[in-house]
Amino acid sequence: MATQSKSNPYRGLSRRTLYDAAQKRAGELMQPGPKRTAKERAALALDTAHLLLVLAGHVDTKEFASQSPRKSIREGKPLAEAFAELHSKLASSTRYAVFVDAADAALGEERQRSVADSAMVHSLYHAAVASDEGLVDALAKLQELHERRRRKR
């Protein structure tokens, strides 16, 4: 279990680490384990809530958003415009997911610890999310960084 704090201990972790934490937690909760005190159950519930909050940010919920294309159409927006906006948002969301996974692969768990690398990744973020061309350029730069880091090992 991650350390309790007022801030979320899962924020900033790689998708792989979050996946592993979720799998481990699900296994813990599904197994009949030792009896826990009320304090231990509360700590486990809070830690699980922190994990779920971060995982929820990785799930695309646009279908349920208050600004869905169907709602926009009901409010008078042309169908083509409403769904073109959805496409743009989904494409940006996909580019974000690809960029984050690539940054995690290039930097591994050190992504949060290396200030220079994190600054470089942050500088690529906006272009990567804005367009396919920006993402391709960002991926090429992450490739260069990944190769440099591999040579240092």
N, C-alpha and C positions, 0 to 999 in steps of 0.2 A: 504494500500500500504506500502511496506517495505521502510525503510529509504534509500534515495539516498546516494551513496558513490561511490568512484572509485572502490572499491572491490564489489563483488557480494553479496548482502544481503541474497540470498537464498542458498549460498554455505554452506554445512554442515547440512542442515535441514533434518529431517527424511522424508522418502518417503510419509508418511501419511500427514505431514505438507505441503509438496510440492503439493500433490494431492488436499488438501483443498484449498491451495492458487490458484491453477490452476482453480478449480471449481468456486471459488469466482470471479476470474478475468474474466473468460468466461461469467459469469452472468453479471458482470459490463459492459462488452463490448457489450453484446447482448441487454441490456436494453437501451431504449432511456432515457438518463439521462440529467442532467443539462448541459447547454452549458459550455464548458471548454475553458479557455484562451489558447493561443498558448503555453505558459509556462507550464500549467497544462497538455496539450496533450503531450508535449515533455517529461515531467516527467513520465507520464503514459506509454508512448512508451518505454522509457529507462527501467523502472521497469519491464515491460512485457518482454522485451528482456532479462533482467537478469534471470527472471523466466524460460523463454524458453531455455536459455543456460544450466541451471542446469538440467531441465527436459530432454533435448536432451542427456545428459550423461547417462540417465537411459534407453534409447531406444537402442536396439541392432541393429546396422546398418552394421553388417559384410557383409550382402548380397551386399551392395553397396560399400564396401571398395575396394581400389585399389588392394589389395592383396587377392581377392576372389579366390576360388578354380578353377573356370572356367577360370579365367585369367591365373592362374598358369599352368593349363593344356594346354592352348593355347601356353604358353611359353615353353612347353616341360616337365613339371613335371608329373610324373605318377599320374593317376586319384586317385588310392587308397591313395597315399601319400598326395595329395592335400586335399582330403576330410577327411583324418585322422587328418590333421592339423586343419581343420575347426572344427571338432568334439572337439578337445582338447581346442581350443579357446572358443567355445560355452559352453563347460562344465565348464571352468574356469569362464566365464561370469555368468553362472547360479549360481555357488557356491558363487561368489561375491554378487549377488543379494540376495541370501538366507541369507548369513552372515550379510549383512547390515540390512535387515529386522529383523533378530533375535537380532542384537545389538540394534536396535531401540526399539524393544519390551522389551528387558531386561532392557534398561536404559531410555527409553522414551526420552523426550525432554532434559533431563539433560545430554545426551550423550556428548554434547559439553562443558558443564560447569564443569563436574567432571573430574579433571585432572587424578586422580588415576584410575578411571574407563576407561577413554579414553586411557590411557597408556596400560591398560590391554587389551582392545579391539584391539588396534594397534598391540600389541605383538601377538595376535592370527590371525591377518589378513592374513599373508603370508601362513601359514599352511592351513588355511581355504580355500584359493583360489587355492592352489597347488594340493590338492587331496581330494577325497571324505572322506577318513579316517581323514584327517586334519580338514575338515569341521565338521564331527561328533564330534571330540574331542573339537573343538572350541564351538560347540553348547552345549556340556555338561558343559563346563566352564561358558558359558553365562547363562545356567540354574541355576548353583550354585550362580552366581552373582545376578540373578533375585530373587531367593529365599531369599538370604540375605537381599536384598533391601526391599522385601515385609515384612519380619519380623521386620524391623526397623520402618515401618509405624505404 
